[in-house]
Amino acid sequence: MPTAKDNYQQGIVMALNGWSTEDIQSFCVKLNIPDDVTKQFIEGHTSALKHLFYCERITALRRMCASSRQTR
């Protein structure tokens, strides 16, 4: 039986595979997945997207700094 941590991690995998929150919700409805498990999927999904967004911002800032050093 999957644990809450397993479900959270599955949500992360769903995010990395391009699933939307709506995709997760409709998937869970079609398979009659309990609401608490659906919530855990979505929590993992949301956490992963926040982390990816943060990493993209850091990467963009590093590129800006690197390009400004090259133009000096």
N, C-alpha and C positions, 0 to 999 in steps of 0.2 A: 504494500500500500504506500503510495507516494506521500511524503511529508509536505508540510507547508513550504519548507525550503526547496524541495524538488519542484513544486508548482511555481514558486517564485523564479527559479532558474529556467523553467520552461518558458515563462513569460519573457525572460531575457532572450532566449533563443528565438522566440517568435518575433521580437523586435529586430534582431539581427537579420532575420529572413524577410523583413519588409512587411510584416503584418501590421494592420492598424488596430486600434481599440475596437472598432466596429467588427473587424474580421474575427477577433477573439470572441467577442460577445455572440456573434451569429454562430460560430463554431461550437461554442459551449451550449447554446440553445439547441442546436441540431442534435448534439450528442447527449443532451440532458445532464450536463455536468453541473454539479451543485454550485450554488451561488458563492459559497465561501472559496471554492477552488477557482472559480472564474475571477473573483476578486484578487486572489493571490497571483494568478496569471497576469492580470492587468497591473498590479503593483510592480511586478518584476519588469514588465514591458515599459511602464512609465519611468522606472528607475534607470533602465538601460538607455532610453531615449534622452533623458536628462544628462546622463554621463557622456553619451556620444556628442550631444550638443556642446557640452563644456569642452570636450577634447577638440572639437572642430574650432571653437573660439580660440583656444590656446594655440592651435596650429596656425590659424590665421594671424594671430598677433606675432608669433615667431617669424612668419614669412614677412610681415610688414617690417619688423625690426631688421631682419637680414637684408631686405631690399634697400632699406634706408642706409645701412652701413655700406652697401655696394655703391651707392650714388655719391658718397662723400669723396 
